[in-house]
Amino acid sequence: MINDIKKVSLSVEQIDGICKRLGKEISKDYEGKEPVFIGLLKGCNPFMMDLLKEVTIRCSLDYLDVSSYNGTASTGVVVLHKENGGY
């Protein structure tokens, strides 16, 4: 796993800018509403936290746990393992 990153698609600064822009747009578009952000476990947390720091309206966060793998091979079928909030 050492040196396993072949290409960086977006820099930290670019991701920060995207989160700021999206947070502003979401806050404007959903003003007066309470959106629910749904993240796919487990890799979504860093991005979700960066994004939600920029959202200025009341909102909720929930998670789904899904997979399409059996070991290291994709089955081609997405399976829902866990649904936290009943959405």
CORPE-V855652 format. One record per backbone hydrogen bond with DSSP energy under -0.5 kcal/mol. CO is the residue of the C=O (numbers start at 1). NH is the residue of the N-H. If there is no record, write none. Layout:
CO,NH + CO,NH
//
This chain:
1,4 + 4,6 + 7,9 + 11,15 + 12,16 + 13,17 + 14,18 + 15,19 + 16,20 + 17,21 + 18,22 + 19,23 + 20,24 + 21,25 + 22,26 + 23,27 + 24,28 + 25,29 + 26,30 + 28,31 + 30,33 + 35,37 + 35,60 + 36,38 + 37,39 + 37,62 + 39,41 + 39,64 + 40,44 + 42,45 + 44,48 + 45,49 + 46,50 + 47,51 + 48,52 + 49,53 + 51,54 + 51,55 + 52,55 + 60,37 + 62,39 + 63,84 + 64,41 + 64,66 + 65,81 + 65,82 + 67,79 + 68,75 + 68,76 + 70,72 + 70,73 + 73,70 + 79,67 + 79,81 + 82,65
//
